[in-house]
């Protein structure tokens, strides 16, 4: 069984926390470094935390980020109420800078970015967030990683034991079983997302853009 050492960002968000919990439970993951702006409040023999208030301040020779096989970049912000410049800084600039830092020290790394359903690969559509996400995805595939994957989840069901859950889910979570039944390619669990990520990092798959249908397929193989 191939084991991997993983960096996770966004562990104080719903997707990142779920991915972290699954990695801690999976025997294929031997160590996890959680890089976040604030403590996540979790303790585990596999887990180390690295608190970084500003990802853009990270240096390429940061030894804390060396020696890892995969990065699951789950950090992100909503575009609601933001202009394009600010959203670009928090989404494109931050993600790409972090990716360049870890790529400089981990050339055999698999990098996985949590994007979103509806992302615009052309970078020319009307939706601001979709353009910025598309630009981020496109740039990541040019960086010197072993492989870069762009995950595009839609509706996500968190784990029951999660601490960090989107407020909106408390109001709309009842819709998940309906969406999963009637429109299966629009809904997945955070566990499926995590398992699909681990599969990509340990086994690989040809597709670099991972839609919800791919998440289901890869999770089932994992």
Backbone bond lengths (Angstrom), bond angles and torsions (degrees), N, CA, C in turn:
res aa  C-N    CA-C-N  psi(-1)  N-CA   C-N-CA  omega(-1)  CA-C   N-CA-C  phi
1 X - - - 1.460 - - 1.528 110.04 -
2 X 1.326 115.41 124.34 1.455 119.98 178.45 1.521 110.23 -74.69
3 X 1.336 116.15 130.46 1.460 120.83 177.27 1.520 109.39 -109.71
4 X 1.323 115.35 147.90 1.457 120.97 -178.19 1.524 110.74 -131.41
5 X 1.329 113.76 152.05 1.461 122.07 172.41 1.523 107.06 -104.52
6 X 1.329 116.86 129.82 1.461 121.98 -166.83 1.526 112.16 -123.60
7 X 1.330 116.21 137.97 1.461 123.33 167.03 1.524 107.67 -99.61
8 X 1.328 116.68 133.75 1.468 121.59 176.22 1.522 108.79 -125.25
9 X 1.316 116.73 133.45 1.464 120.59 170.56 1.524 108.78 -111.39
10 X 1.327 115.55 156.89 1.464 119.90 176.18 1.514 114.16 80.74
11 X 1.333 117.74 25.67 1.467 120.38 -176.37 1.525 113.51 -70.94
12 X 1.326 117.00 -6.98 1.459 119.41 173.54 1.528 110.83 -101.29
13 X 1.332 116.03 17.50 1.456 122.59 172.08 1.515 109.05 -115.78
14 X 1.323 116.95 170.29 1.455 120.14 -172.41 1.533 112.65 -64.49
15 X 1.323 117.37 -48.25 1.462 119.55 -178.69 1.525 110.18 -68.91
16 X 1.321 116.60 -47.97 1.462 120.10 -177.82 1.513 113.15 -60.55
17 X 1.334 116.87 -40.93 1.462 119.45 179.10 1.526 110.53 -64.60
18 X 1.330 116.79 -43.13 1.456 119.87 179.21 1.517 112.31 -62.87
19 X 1.333 116.47 -42.28 1.461 120.90 177.95 1.530 110.02 -63.94
20 X 1.318 116.54 -41.16 1.463 120.57 177.90 1.528 111.21 -60.08
21 X 1.319 117.30 -48.52 1.461 120.73 -178.49 1.529 111.29 -61.01
22 X 1.314 117.10 -41.36 1.462 120.45 179.76 1.527 111.03 -67.14
23 X 1.328 117.01 -39.27 1.464 120.48 178.00 1.531 111.35 -63.99
24 X 1.308 116.50 -39.06 1.468 119.77 179.36 1.522 111.41 -65.87
25 X 1.329 116.88 -28.00 1.465 121.63 -179.27 1.524 113.47 -89.62
26 X 1.333 117.57 -14.69 1.458 121.03 -173.44 1.536 110.90 -91.36
27 X 1.341 118.52 124.58 1.469 120.85 -178.34 1.523 113.72 -66.80
28 X 1.335 117.91 -15.37 1.468 119.87 177.43 1.517 112.33 -75.03
29 X 1.323 116.95 -16.24 1.469 121.92 179.68 1.526 107.98 -101.85
30 X 1.322 116.62 114.41 1.469 120.81 -175.64 1.521 112.92 -90.67
31 X 1.339 117.25 -24.18 1.466 120.48 -178.76 1.522 109.24 -156.53
32 X 1.330 114.96 146.35 1.466 121.26 179.55 1.523 109.50 -130.86
33 X 1.321 116.28 130.08 1.463 122.20 170.66 1.516 107.74 -109.72
34 X 1.322 116.42 114.74 1.457 121.43 177.08 1.519 108.66 -92.59
35 X 1.318 116.51 116.28 1.461 122.14 178.60 1.522 107.50 -105.72
36 X 1.316 116.33 116.51 1.463 119.45 -176.80 1.513 110.54 -150.92
37 X 1.318 115.13 169.42 1.463 120.93 -177.92 1.521 112.34 -82.34
38 X 1.330 117.03 -17.13 1.460 121.37 179.21 1.519 109.49 -146.90
39 X 1.337 118.34 157.72 1.461 121.14 -179.25 1.527 111.76 -60.96
40 X 1.322 115.41 143.88 1.455 120.51 -179.38 1.510 114.25 -91.63
41 X 1.330 116.92 -13.28 1.450 120.58 176.41 1.519 114.87 78.40
42 X 1.343 117.38 21.41 1.462 120.26 -179.49 1.521 110.61 -118.57
43 X 1.332 114.94 150.57 1.460 121.20 179.28 1.525 108.58 -132.92
44 X 1.335 116.28 134.84 1.466 121.09 -179.73 1.529 107.35 -163.26
45 X 1.338 117.44 146.58 1.475 119.16 179.91 1.527 114.22 -58.15
46 X 1.321 118.04 -28.82 1.468 121.55 179.85 1.525 113.03 -80.69
47 X 1.332 117.15 -17.50 1.463 121.64 -163.86 1.523 113.69 -98.58
48 X 1.339 114.92 133.30 1.457 122.69 167.13 1.521 107.54 -123.42
49 X 1.326 116.35 146.46 1.456 121.44 176.78 1.524 110.25 -112.98
50 X 1.308 115.20 140.30 1.456 121.67 175.50 1.527 106.51 -128.63
51 X 1.333 116.21 108.96 1.460 121.25 -176.90 1.524 109.28 -87.28
52 X 1.330 115.77 120.31 1.460 122.72 -177.78 1.527 108.07 -129.21
53 X 1.341 118.12 101.79 1.470 120.15 -177.30 1.519 114.26 -60.68
54 X 1.335 116.69 -30.84 1.475 120.42 -178.02 1.522 108.62 -137.61
55 X 1.331 117.67 107.49 1.461 121.22 -179.35 1.525 111.66 -60.57
56 X 1.330 117.00 -29.95 1.460 120.19 -178.65 1.526 112.70 -69.77
57 X 1.328 116.96 -12.50 1.458 121.12 179.11 1.532 112.37 -90.27
58 X 1.317 118.16 -4.63 1.459 121.10 -179.52 1.523 111.24 -65.87
59 X 1.335 116.09 142.99 1.458 122.49 178.92 1.522 110.30 -104.82
60 X 1.325 116.18 151.82 1.454 120.22 -176.49 1.518 113.45 -68.17
61 X 1.330 118.20 -17.11 1.461 120.28 178.76 1.531 112.15 -99.58
62 X 1.332 117.76 20.17 1.457 121.88 -179.61 1.528 109.25 -68.67
63 X 1.334 116.50 109.12 1.460 121.63 -175.44 1.526 112.97 -66.24
64 X 1.317 117.18 -20.42 1.464 119.99 179.83 1.525 112.20 -63.82
65 X 1.321 117.06 -22.38 1.458 121.82 -173.56 1.529 112.67 -103.02
66 X 1.316 117.48 6.47 1.462 121.55 -177.83 1.525 111.45 -92.17
67 X 1.333 115.47 149.09 1.455 121.22 173.23 1.516 114.98 91.05
68 X 1.334 117.57 28.60 1.465 121.19 -178.27 1.531 110.79 -119.18
69 X 1.331 114.64 151.30 1.462 121.67 -176.37 1.524 113.16 -96.34
70 X 1.328 116.73 -24.98 1.467 120.54 -175.59 1.517 110.06 -148.15
71 X 1.323 114.76 152.64 1.463 121.29 172.50 1.514 108.17 -129.93
72 X 1.325 116.15 126.54 1.461 122.23 175.29 1.520 107.05 -107.15
73 X 1.329 116.02 98.31 1.464 121.30 -174.81 1.526 108.95 -88.03
74 X 1.326 115.14 98.84 1.465 121.95 -175.51 1.525 112.55 -107.80
75 X 1.318 117.62 -0.60 1.468 120.77 179.82 1.518 109.74 -71.31
76 X 1.321 116.10 146.08 1.454 119.89 178.26 1.513 111.22 -179.31
77 X 1.318 115.38 166.86 1.461 121.35 -179.96 1.526 109.31 -132.16
78 X 1.320 115.49 157.59 1.458 121.12 174.28 1.523 109.17 -77.85
79 X 1.320 116.02 146.29 1.468 120.36 178.32 1.523 112.82 -84.90
80 X 1.337 117.19 -4.70 1.467 120.98 -176.45 1.532 110.34 -60.41
81 X 1.306 116.12 125.36 1.462 121.57 177.70 1.511 114.56 80.47
82 X 1.336 119.08 5.09 1.464 121.40 -178.64 1.521 110.71 -107.63
83 X 1.353 115.09 147.30 1.458 118.54 170.05 1.535 108.22 -84.29
84 X 1.320 116.09 169.39 1.469 119.72 -173.53 1.524 112.70 -65.08
85 X 1.328 117.55 -35.91 1.461 120.03 -179.33 1.526 111.36 -62.41
86 X 1.320 116.29 -46.56 1.465 119.26 -178.33 1.523 110.58 -68.53
87 X 1.325 116.61 -41.88 1.460 119.28 -179.80 1.528 110.87 -64.99
88 X 1.325 116.47 -36.93 1.462 120.59 177.03 1.515 111.17 -62.99
89 X 1.318 116.36 -42.20 1.468 119.73 179.97 1.525 110.72 -63.24
90 X 1.331 116.90 -44.17 1.459 120.86 -175.87 1.524 113.04 -78.60
91 X 1.320 116.82 -20.97 1.462 120.43 -177.60 1.522 111.53 -106.23
92 X 1.324 117.57 -66.32 1.465 120.76 -177.38 1.533 111.67 -68.73
93 X 1.323 117.24 -57.21 1.468 120.26 -174.07 1.527 111.82 -59.40
94 X 1.325 116.44 -46.60 1.465 120.52 -176.87 1.522 111.47 -65.89
95 X 1.330 116.93 -46.09 1.464 120.54 -178.95 1.525 111.34 -64.11
96 X 1.313 116.99 -47.21 1.464 120.34 -176.79 1.525 111.20 -66.90
97 X 1.315 117.47 -40.19 1.465 119.00 177.84 1.526 110.36 -62.25
98 X 1.327 116.91 -45.73 1.464 119.98 179.29 1.531 109.98 -61.08
99 X 1.318 116.50 -44.09 1.460 120.46 -179.74 1.527 111.23 -61.68
100 X 1.321 117.44 -41.33 1.464 120.44 179.43 1.519 111.65 -65.38
101 X 1.330 116.46 -36.57 1.468 120.55 178.52 1.526 110.79 -64.80
102 X 1.338 117.35 -48.25 1.468 118.66 -177.68 1.528 111.08 -72.66
103 X 1.347 117.84 -30.57 1.465 120.31 178.03 1.528 111.44 -65.77
104 X 1.331 116.22 -33.32 1.462 120.44 -178.48 1.519 111.86 -63.85
105 X 1.329 116.89 -26.76 1.465 120.11 -176.21 1.519 113.89 -111.42
106 X 1.326 116.86 -10.73 1.463 120.48 -175.46 1.526 109.02 -136.48
107 X 1.327 117.17 72.88 1.464 121.47 -172.37 1.533 112.41 -68.52
108 X 1.318 117.85 -19.41 1.469 120.26 178.54 1.527 111.13 -95.28
109 X 1.324 117.10 16.07 1.464 121.79 -174.65 1.522 112.54 -78.17
110 X 1.337 114.53 147.49 1.464 122.62 168.56 1.527 106.69 -101.03
111 X 1.329 116.71 124.09 1.462 121.62 -177.06 1.520 109.27 -110.03
112 X 1.331 116.55 126.75 1.467 121.96 179.37 1.515 109.41 -120.17
113 X 1.318 115.08 125.49 1.466 122.24 -177.89 1.522 109.96 -111.94
114 X 1.323 116.64 129.74 1.459 120.87 176.13 1.522 108.04 -87.08
115 X 1.302 115.60 106.42 1.455 123.77 -179.66 1.531 107.87 -98.45
116 X 1.313 118.55 -118.51 1.457 119.86 178.57 1.513 111.41 -178.11
117 X 1.324 116.13 151.43 1.465 120.66 176.72 1.523 109.68 -59.77
118 X 1.313 116.98 136.29 1.456 121.28 -179.43 1.511 114.49 92.69
119 X 1.334 117.28 2.81 1.461 120.54 177.92 1.524 109.99 -60.24
120 X 1.330 115.38 142.20 1.470 122.35 -173.21 1.527 110.70 -100.78
121 X 1.323 116.51 100.32 1.465 120.93 -178.98 1.525 112.84 -67.36
122 X 1.334 117.12 -21.59 1.467 119.97 179.85 1.525 112.01 -76.64
123 X 1.343 116.49 -20.55 1.473 123.90 -177.76 1.531 112.40 65.58
124 X 1.329 117.60 17.26 1.465 120.49 -173.66 1.516 113.89 -123.17
125 X 1.311 119.09 1.38 1.454 121.59 -176.11 1.516 113.49 -74.45
126 X 1.330 115.72 178.31 1.465 120.76 -177.35 1.522 113.22 -77.01
127 X 1.327 116.83 -27.40 1.457 120.64 -175.88 1.523 111.01 -78.26
128 X 1.335 116.16 117.65 1.465 120.48 -176.02 1.517 111.80 -60.79
129 X 1.354 117.02 -49.94 1.466 119.04 -176.30 1.522 110.92 -62.69
130 X 1.340 116.78 -36.72 1.463 120.47 -178.59 1.521 111.34 -67.52
131 X 1.330 116.88 -37.08 1.471 120.49 176.61 1.516 111.27 -64.55
132 X 1.332 115.84 -45.95 1.466 120.42 -177.74 1.531 110.42 -65.42
133 X 1.324 116.07 -43.44 1.464 119.44 176.97 1.532 110.72 -62.40
134 X 1.336 116.90 -40.71 1.451 120.34 178.67 1.522 112.08 -62.78
135 X 1.320 115.61 -41.79 1.464 120.04 177.52 1.527 110.57 -62.19
136 X 1.334 116.17 -39.85 1.466 120.89 179.10 1.522 110.60 -64.55
137 X 1.337 116.20 -47.95 1.464 120.13 177.73 1.530 111.39 -56.29
138 X 1.307 116.15 -47.91 1.465 120.60 -176.34 1.521 111.84 -61.90
139 X 1.318 116.50 -41.16 1.466 120.10 -179.95 1.525 111.00 -66.88
140 X 1.317 117.05 -40.83 1.463 119.99 -178.36 1.520 112.01 -58.66
141 X 1.323 117.04 -34.98 1.463 119.52 -178.11 1.528 112.59 -72.02
142 X 1.340 117.82 -9.65 1.467 120.95 178.74 1.527 112.29 -96.38
143 X 1.328 117.42 -8.97 1.461 120.73 -176.99 1.528 110.26 -80.64
144 X 1.341 116.99 157.01 1.474 121.11 -172.04 1.527 114.60 -78.91
145 X 1.314 116.40 59.30 1.455 121.44 174.60 1.524 109.69 -96.41
146 X 1.317 116.16 160.24 1.452 120.21 170.85 1.519 109.52 -59.02
147 X 1.331 116.31 -42.12 1.462 122.71 175.78 1.524 107.37 -160.90
148 X 1.329 116.84 145.90 1.462 122.39 174.69 1.516 108.36 -123.16
149 X 1.328 116.15 130.56 1.461 122.11 179.70 1.521 109.37 -118.42
150 X 1.324 115.51 141.12 1.461 121.76 176.08 1.526 108.48 -116.05
151 X 1.327 115.56 108.61 1.462 121.93 -179.63 1.532 109.49 -87.06
152 X 1.342 115.86 134.63 1.464 121.14 -178.50 1.534 111.00 -122.90
153 X 1.317 117.24 71.74 1.466 118.98 177.67 1.524 111.18 -72.77
154 X 1.320 116.03 162.32 1.469 121.93 175.87 1.528 107.20 -117.24
155 X 1.343 117.92 -111.12 1.459 119.26 176.39 1.529 109.59 -73.79
156 X 1.321 116.15 134.00 1.462 121.17 -174.62 1.522 110.20 -124.62
157 X 1.318 116.05 133.34 1.457 121.13 174.65 1.531 108.87 -98.96
158 X 1.332 118.37 121.36 1.464 120.19 179.99 1.522 112.08 -75.65
159 X 1.331 116.37 168.77 1.457 121.18 171.94 1.526 109.17 -73.15
160 X 1.310 115.53 153.10 1.463 119.62 -177.19 1.522 112.08 -63.12
161 X 1.356 116.40 -33.88 1.466 119.92 -174.73 1.520 113.67 -87.76
162 X 1.326 117.62 6.66 1.460 118.87 -177.01 1.523 113.09 -70.83
163 X 1.322 114.03 144.02 1.464 121.74 178.71 1.524 111.21 -91.47
164 X 1.335 115.29 -35.82 1.459 120.55 -175.17 1.535 109.76 -103.89
165 X 1.316 115.61 99.60 1.462 121.62 -178.77 1.521 108.46 -126.61
166 X 1.319 116.43 135.84 1.459 120.43 178.97 1.522 110.69 -56.55
167 X 1.326 115.81 136.77 1.460 119.67 179.91 1.521 111.44 -58.30
168 X 1.324 116.05 -35.56 1.459 119.74 -178.59 1.522 111.75 -61.14
169 X 1.353 116.06 -30.99 1.461 118.22 -177.89 1.530 111.29 -65.73
170 X 1.309 116.58 -28.90 1.461 119.86 179.65 1.531 111.19 -63.63
171 X 1.332 115.44 -25.98 1.463 120.44 -178.50 1.529 112.66 -97.98
172 X 1.344 115.89 -28.78 1.466 119.19 -174.33 1.520 113.35 -114.49
173 X 1.334 117.10 0.70 1.456 120.31 -178.15 1.513 113.82 -59.82
174 X 1.335 116.82 -28.27 1.465 120.40 -179.63 1.527 111.75 -63.13
175 X 1.342 116.38 -18.38 1.457 120.31 -178.40 1.526 112.65 -79.16
176 X 1.338 117.09 -16.80 1.462 119.54 -173.54 1.528 113.35 -55.07
177 X 1.354 119.53 -50.95 1.475 118.60 -179.41 1.526 112.84 -58.48
178 X 1.325 116.66 -34.85 1.460 120.50 179.25 1.528 110.35 -68.21
179 X 1.336 116.34 -48.17 1.459 120.95 -179.68 1.531 110.48 -62.77
180 X 1.326 116.27 -42.05 1.462 120.11 -177.80 1.525 111.11 -65.37
181 X 1.334 116.44 -33.84 1.462 120.62 -179.43 1.521 112.15 -78.69
182 X 1.321 116.30 -47.42 1.464 120.28 -174.81 1.533 113.25 -84.96
183 X 1.321 115.34 -34.66 1.473 120.29 -177.68 1.527 108.97 -133.13
184 X 1.321 118.08 70.21 1.469 121.57 -171.99 1.521 114.51 -59.24
185 X 1.318 117.09 -25.11 1.458 119.55 -178.81 1.528 113.22 -86.08
186 X 1.339 115.41 14.30 1.465 119.78 175.11 1.526 111.82 -118.76
187 X 1.324 118.02 2.95 1.467 119.97 -174.23 1.519 110.99 -145.16
188 X 1.330 115.72 138.19 1.461 121.63 176.72 1.520 108.33 -150.62
189 X 1.316 116.11 162.39 1.460 120.37 175.59 1.524 109.01 -90.47
190 X 1.317 115.68 157.93 1.462 118.84 177.16 1.526 110.02 -66.70
191 X 1.321 117.26 -28.24 1.468 120.72 176.05 1.521 110.18 -63.56
192 X 1.329 117.56 -42.88 1.462 120.78 177.48 1.523 111.00 -61.86
193 X 1.321 116.87 -41.32 1.461 120.67 178.76 1.523 110.19 -60.15
194 X 1.328 116.11 -47.51 1.463 120.69 -179.20 1.524 111.64 -62.75
195 X 1.315 116.96 -44.14 1.468 120.31 -179.08 1.524 111.20 -65.74
196 X 1.326 116.54 -37.61 1.462 119.87 176.73 1.528 110.77 -65.14
197 X 1.326 117.25 -38.78 1.459 121.04 177.41 1.521 110.99 -62.96
198 X 1.314 116.51 -45.75 1.466 120.85 -179.74 1.527 110.08 -63.30
199 X 1.330 116.39 -39.12 1.459 119.86 177.27 1.530 110.33 -60.48
200 X 1.320 117.17 -47.22 1.461 120.75 179.83 1.525 112.00 -60.67
201 X 1.314 116.30 -36.71 1.463 120.86 -177.34 1.521 112.82 -76.38
202 X 1.324 117.12 -27.63 1.469 120.31 -176.27 1.523 113.38 -102.85
203 X 1.335 116.93 -23.57 1.463 120.32 -173.52 1.523 112.41 -122.82
204 X 1.310 118.50 -39.06 1.469 125.43 -179.76 1.525 111.87 86.82
205 X 1.300 115.15 154.92 1.460 123.61 174.20 1.519 107.89 -150.81
206 X 1.306 117.51 153.11 1.454 121.59 -173.41 1.526 112.70 -67.78
207 X 1.336 117.65 -42.68 1.461 120.98 -175.54 1.526 110.38 -66.90
208 X 1.310 116.11 138.62 1.461 120.29 176.30 1.521 111.99 -101.15
209 X 1.334 117.02 -25.82 1.460 120.75 173.29 1.523 107.48 -96.49
210 X 1.324 115.59 116.94 1.465 121.98 -173.75 1.522 109.30 -107.33
211 X 1.332 115.84 103.15 1.462 121.45 178.92 1.538 109.70 -83.55
212 X 1.330 116.67 177.22 1.463 120.51 -177.19 1.532 111.36 -59.65
213 X 1.322 117.69 -40.68 1.470 120.14 178.90 1.530 110.85 -61.78
214 X 1.330 116.78 -35.77 1.467 121.02 177.42 1.525 111.00 -69.89
215 X 1.331 116.31 -37.32 1.468 120.59 177.61 1.529 109.37 -59.02
216 X 1.343 117.35 -46.60 1.452 120.50 177.96 1.530 111.40 -59.11
217 X 1.315 115.98 -45.40 1.475 121.16 -176.27 1.527 111.64 -66.06
218 X 1.313 117.42 -45.66 1.455 121.31 -177.64 1.529 111.78 -71.06
219 X 1.326 116.57 -37.62 1.462 119.99 177.72 1.521 110.87 -62.60
220 X 1.327 115.94 -37.78 1.462 120.09 -179.90 1.530 111.24 -66.44
221 X 1.332 117.03 -28.60 1.464 121.32 178.62 1.521 111.98 -80.95
222 X 1.324 116.19 -23.87 1.458 121.48 -170.91 1.525 112.95 -71.55
